[in-house]
Amino acid sequence: FFDNGEPCIEVECGENKALLYINKLCQGSKGPSIRYRGEWLTPNEFQFVSGRETAKDWKRSIRHKGKSLKTLMSKGILQVHPPICDCPGCRISSPVVRLLLIIFLFKGV
């Protein structure tokens, strides 16, 4: 379904339920793509607050209608962008962009 025009799906991890915004999933575990109790969380953070902090793979821990995100990804239903992606979502949380921003802020380039 859509929330404010953005495609999203309901997900659960443990007892917690949240919304996964598909277009924000581009950075996988690095970018905040899950809306839980009004806060944006990365998949790893959602896994942590759901009591699954020792789990090693968020793709297996987080589920949609009983199916793991790993299963949905393997079927091509959900996709994470490659590490070298240059889309706006990936650029925002890119370490290179953050480094350039820090240099800009401190050197006034």
N, C-alpha and C positions, 0 to 999 in steps of 0.2 A: 504494500500500500504506500501512499504518499503522505508525508508530513510537511506542510508548508512547501509543497512542490518537490520535495526531495524523496527519492525512493528509499524505503527502509523496510526492514523485516523485524519481527519480534524474535528475540533470542533469550535464552535462559542459561544460567550456569549455577549449579546447585539449586538453591531455592529462589535465587534472584532472577527477575525478569527485566529486560531493557529493550531499547530499540537500537538496531545496528543500521547506520546510514550507509548504504551501499557505495555511494560516490566518495565517501570519506575513508573507505577501507583501503584506498590505494596504497597507503604506506604500511599495511599489515599491522604488526604489533607496535610500530613506532608512532603512528598517528592516532589522535583521539577520534574514534568513529562510533563509539557507543554512548548513548544518552541514558544515564541511570540516575534516577532521583534528581533530575535537573542539572546534572553535571556531565561534562564530556570526559570520557575515559578511553584509554587505549584498551585493546583486547586483554593485554596482560594485567592492567589495573582492574578491569572488570572481573577477571579470573581471581585476582587477589582478594577483592572485597567480597567475593562470593565464597570465600573459605577454601579456595583451591590453589593457594599460594605455592604449594609444593608440586603442583602439576607442571610438567615441562612443555606441554604443547597446547596453547590456547585454542588451536583449531579443533582439537578433540574435546576440550572441556566445554566450549561454548556451543550451544545447540539451537537449532530452529526446528520446531515441531518434531523433536526427538532425533533429528539427524544432525550429526556434527558438522561444523563449518568445513572441516576437512573433506567430508563426503560431498558437500555442496560445491566445493572448489574443484574436486576431482571430476565432477560431472560438468564443470564449466558454468554452473549457475552463479557462482560468486568468483570474483577474480581479484588478486592482489597484483599490483603493477610490478614490473621488474625493477631491480635496484637502481638502474640508470634512467628511469623514467623522468621526463621533464614536464609533466602535466602540472597545472597550478597547485593541485592538492599535494603532490609529491615535493614540489619546489619549496613550499612553505615550511615543511618540516625537515628539509634536507640539511645535513650537517654543513655542507659547503655554503648554503645560503645563510645559515646561522653564523658561520664564521665570518662571512663577508659583512653581515649586518653588524657584528661586534666590531670589526675593523672600522667600518663606517662610523659607528657611534663614538668610538674612542679616538679616532684620528681625524674625524670631521672631514673625510674625503668628499 
